[in-house]
Amino acid sequence: MTRELQSEIKQKAPFASVEEEVYLNLLRTGDALSKNLEDLLRTSGLSGTQYNVLRILRGAGCQGLTCGETGERMVTHDPDITRLLDRLEKRNLITRSRDSRDRRVVTTRITRQGLRLLDKLDKPVVDLHRSLFRHMAQRDLKKLSSLLEKVRAREG
């Protein structure tokens, strides 16, 4: 057991298993990293999930995506993607339009204003990611990324 995590969460008894320790380490690390990004995005009036949607829609190009397709690509699951899109549309960062052949299908696209906001955030986000991991060697980062992918592969 790592003394750092045990001390950090003020736990006196040993973890039930190394798996429990790893799980808690992952959750605490994810939370700490997310907080840094949330703080940065807040300066532009965005949440992490809103930022994620804008990046997804930028990647989709002028074709856009349906609500369901956007939800499938999210980094974290959001049970109420419709309200999330409502807030982005209210700020003119996205547009939604009904398909002329099937009115049930609504396609979402990023606006020029949404693209400008992302352009403004691109460098600060890259800089944040670099600063968060600057103390780690590139080979360690690649190994960590590979191990995390391995964990997720077991999830399904």
C-alpha positions in Angstrom: 0.0 0.0 0.0 1.3 3.4 -0.8 1.6 5.6 2.2 0.7 8.7 0.1 -2.8 7.6 -0.6 -3.3 6.2 2.9 -2.2 9.5 4.4 -4.1 11.6 1.8 -7.5 10.0 2.7 -6.5 9.6 6.4 -7.0 5.9 6.4 -5.4 3.9 9.2 -6.3 0.4 8.2 -4.8 -1.2 5.1 -6.9 -1.4 1.9 -8.8 -4.6 1.5 -6.9 -5.3 -1.7 -4.4 -3.7 -4.1 -7.4 -3.4 -6.6 -9.2 -1.2 -4.1 -6.1 0.9 -3.7 -5.7 1.3 -7.4 -9.4 2.1 -7.9 -9.3 4.9 -5.2 -6.0 6.2 -6.7 -7.7 6.4 -10.1 -10.7 8.2 -8.8 -8.8 10.7 -6.8 -6.4 11.4 -9.7 -9.2 11.9 -12.1 -10.9 14.2 -9.8 -7.8 16.3 -9.3 -7.1 16.5 -13.0 -10.7 17.4 -13.8 -10.7 20.2 -11.3 -7.7 21.8 -13.0 -9.5 21.8 -16.4 -12.8 22.9 -14.8 -11.0 25.9 -13.3 -9.6 26.9 -16.7 -12.8 26.4 -18.6 -14.8 28.4 -16.0 -13.0 31.5 -17.2 -14.8 31.0 -20.5 -18.1 30.1 -18.9 -17.9 26.5 -19.8 -18.2 23.2 -17.9 -16.1 20.2 -18.8 -19.0 18.5 -20.4 -19.9 21.6 -22.5 -16.3 21.8 -23.6 -16.3 18.1 -24.5 -19.5 18.6 -26.6 -18.0 21.6 -28.5 -14.8 19.6 -29.3 -16.8 16.6 -30.5 -18.9 18.9 -32.8 -15.8 20.6 -34.1 -14.4 17.2 -35.0 -17.7 16.3 -36.7 -17.3 19.2 -39.1 -20.2 20.8 -41.0 -22.0 17.4 -41.1 -22.8 17.7 -37.4 -24.1 14.9 -35.2 -27.3 13.8 -33.7 -27.8 14.0 -29.9 -27.3 10.3 -29.6 -24.1 10.3 -31.6 -22.7 13.2 -29.5 -23.6 11.3 -26.3 -21.8 8.2 -27.5 -18.6 10.2 -28.0 -18.6 12.0 -24.6 -15.6 11.4 -22.3 -18.0 11.1 -19.4 -21.6 10.0 -19.6 -24.2 12.8 -19.3 -27.8 11.5 -18.7 -29.3 14.9 -19.8 -27.5 15.8 -23.0 -30.6 17.7 -24.3 -30.3 20.3 -21.5 -26.6 20.5 -22.0 -27.2 21.3 -25.7 -30.0 23.7 -24.7 -27.5 25.8 -22.7 -24.9 25.8 -25.5 -27.6 26.8 -28.1 -28.7 29.6 -25.8 -25.1 31.0 -25.9 -25.1 30.6 -29.8 -22.2 28.1 -29.6 -24.2 25.4 -31.4 -27.2 25.2 -33.7 -29.8 22.4 -34.0 -31.9 21.6 -37.1 -34.4 19.0 -38.0 -33.8 16.7 -40.9 -36.2 17.5 -43.8 -36.7 13.8 -44.5 -37.2 12.6 -41.0 -38.4 15.4 -38.6 -37.5 13.1 -35.6 -33.8 13.5 -36.4 -32.2 16.7 -35.0 -28.6 17.5 -36.1 -26.3 19.6 -33.9 -23.5 21.7 -35.4 -21.0 24.0 -33.8 -21.3 27.7 -34.8 -18.5 30.1 -35.8 -18.8 31.6 -32.3 -18.3 28.1 -30.8 -15.3 27.5 -33.0 -13.8 30.9 -32.0 -14.2 30.0 -28.3 -12.5 26.6 -28.8 -9.7 28.3 -30.8 -9.2 30.6 -27.8 -9.0 27.7 -25.4 -6.8 25.3 -27.5 -3.4 26.6 -26.3 -4.3 27.1 -22.7 -5.7 23.5 -22.5 -2.5 22.1 -24.1 -0.4 24.2 -21.8 -2.4 22.9 -18.8 -2.0 19.3 -19.9 1.7 19.8 -20.2 2.0 21.4 -16.8 0.1 18.7 -15.1 2.4 16.0 -16.4 5.7 17.9 -16.8 7.3 16.0 -13.9 6.8 12.6 -15.7 9.0 11.2 -18.5 7.4 10.6 -21.9 8.0 6.9 -21.7 6.2 6.8 -18.3 3.3 8.8 -19.8 3.0 6.4 -22.7 3.1 3.4 -20.3 0.5 5.0 -18.1 -1.7 5.6 -21.1 -1.3 2.0 -22.2 -2.1 0.7 -18.8 -5.3 2.8 -18.5 -6.4 1.6 -21.9 -5.9 -2.0 -20.6 -8.1 -1.2 -17.6 -10.9 0.1 -19.8 -10.6 -2.9 -22.2 -11.7 -5.1 -19.3 -14.6 -2.8 -18.5 -16.8 -4.0 -21.4 
